[in-house]
Amino acid sequence: MCLMAVIIVMAVASIYLHPAKESDFLGFYDAVTAFDHGQNPYSVNAISPDDQSAVKPFIYPPYTLYLFRPFTWLGFATAARLFLTLKLLAIGGLLYLWQRIFAMNEYRGLFYFLVPLAFSGALIADLRAGNISIFEQLVIWTGFYLYLRGKTVLFGIAIVLTALFKLTPILLLGLLAAKWKKKELACGAILSAVFIGLLAVSAVIWPDLFAHFTKNAHGLTGEHGEANPSTLALVTDAMHWFGAKARLTLPAIVPLAIYALLAAGALAVSVATACRLRRMESRQGDLWRICLLCFAFAVIAPRFKDYSYILLIAPAFYLLSSCKWMNPLLPFSGLLLIYSYGNLQYFGKALEPFYHAQREYYCLLLAWTLWALCCYSIWRETRRIPHEL
């Protein structure tokens, strides 16, 4: 744990000295300030007319402006340092929850060492960007902890609270359908309706702001590569490369259709695997359900930022360390071997697209690998358990 703390301190020390490096938080702060002065918080022109490249557009629903407002009661430098300090405290909460949920006592030292490094340093990426992802993960994993304790309603509320900011986490309510129990299904349906209702109310109360929000959110689909290593981004890049090589202009529907097929396939396999887990009613079965949901969400989500991979840190470690049918050091070593930013041009231009995919989408390729390994492990674990009709 001391080594983990040293790595994190080294990563954030310069941010305390230069708070403006937290670009996402700067965007939140300036958007709320513009809103308080009667300007459009979703317009970069209104926030920073002189240097628009210095501020990222605000991409959260209108009601979140009031939630971010307390930070503007302080000067920016003080607010940014406070925000970063709260995130460091949230990391402590995350570590506590991960330990309580997965009880990784056997490999605890290795786990703490990998936390700030896993998935290309997803945790460090969030700290340096000034995003809210660590807080988001704290609420999500609080929900998972409550789910394991049988408090499904509180789990659902935690997921809805998280989704009120970034919307897509609402898909995590799919965990309530994993056991196909009437009460959990009803709870999931009600909470989903509440979430949609809150968005609808927001659109009614702030119609102009909500329209600007949806416009900014739609613009995020153009992010690719290391900043957004998602399946949709990879497919889009691959189609652009293929079109350039074949000298074709592919319709925009082509990458969307391929992504839809991949997402539907991953969803179908995940649902079939979750059905197998209905044979396992123990706590271990619930842990497998959580892991499967996290991996499936990562590979299916149309947008999944680099710091969003914090969600997979603990499930990945639990999956690899619990594979009794193989030495866990083997997958660790294999994943480290393929993680390289070296120049592979001496292998020839034929491997250039593979090098690009490995460099820009390493986290995504790793997520797909872990998802497949999770599905296989679940089928292997449940094959000897008789099916209960």
Secondary structure, DSSP 8 states (H G I E B T S, - for coil): -HHHHHHHHHHHHHHHH-GGG-HHHHHHHHHHHHHHTTS-TT-HHHH-SS-GGGS----S-TTHHHHHGGGGGS-HHHHHHHHHHHHHHHHHHHHHHHHHHH---TTHHHHHHHTTTHHHHHHHHHHHHT-SHHHHHHHHHHHHHHHHTT-HHHHHHHHHHHHHHHSGGGGGGGGGGSS--HHHHHHHHHHHHHHHHHHHHHHHHSHHHHHHHHHHHHHGGG--GGG---HHHHHHHHHHHHHHHHT----THHHHHHHHHHHHHHHHHHHHHHHHGGG--SHHHHHHHHHHHHHHHHHH-S---GGGGGGGHHHHHHHHHT-TTS-THHHHHHHHHT---S--GGG-GGGHHHHHHHHHSHHHHHHHHHHHHHHHHHHHHHTTS----
